[in-house]
Amino acid sequence: MDTKKKKSVGRPKKYNLDTNQVEQLSGFGCTDTEIASFFDIPRRTLERNYDHYLTKGRESGKIRLRQ
């Protein structure tokens, strides 16, 4: 068997954000623009690469409000 590592395709990620922090800020009700500003990245980059975490954070924020 071949034990070589596979090379990833495309550019390396320029931004390496803490996904827990993205979820947390989203759960607090921060807008995408506010979160992008906090991390000093373009809003569109945040939306493209971290949409799953934004959605997950907003859902957990709604659940907390209902309790």
N, C-alpha and C positions, 0 to 999 in steps of 0.2 A: 504494500500500500504506500501511497505517496503521502508524506508527512509535511509537505511544504504548505505554507500559509497562502491562502488565496489573496490576490491583490484586489483592493477595492477599486471600483470604477468611479470616475468623476473626480471632482475637486474635493480636497479635504474640507471639512466643515470649518468655517471661519469663526463661528460663535459656538461656545460650549456653555450653555446656560444651565443653571441648577433647575431641573424640571420640577422638583418639589416646591421651590420658591415661585415658579411660574404658576403652579396650581394654587398655591396659597394666596398669592396676590389676586388671582382670578376669583377665588372663593370669597375674598373680602369685598368684591364688587368693583375692583379697578377695571378701567377700560383697557382695550388693547393698546391704545395710544399711551396711556399712563405706564403700563407695564413695559412697553418698548422704550419709553423715555428712561425708566428706572434702570434698565439694562444697557442703555445707550446704543440701541440697534434700531434699524428701520422697522416701522410697524408691519409692513408687508412681509418682511423676513420672519418676524414673530408669528404672524398668521399662517404663513406657509409651512414653517418647520415645527411649530409647537401648538398647532391647532388642537390636537388631541388633549394636551394638558390644560389648555384654556377651557375647553368644553368640560372636562372632568372637574376642574376647579369650580366652575360656575354651577355645575350640578350639585356638588357637595355644599356650596354656599346656600343654594335653595333649600336643600335638605335641613341644614342647620337652622334656617329661618322658620321652618315649619315645626320644629321640635319645641 
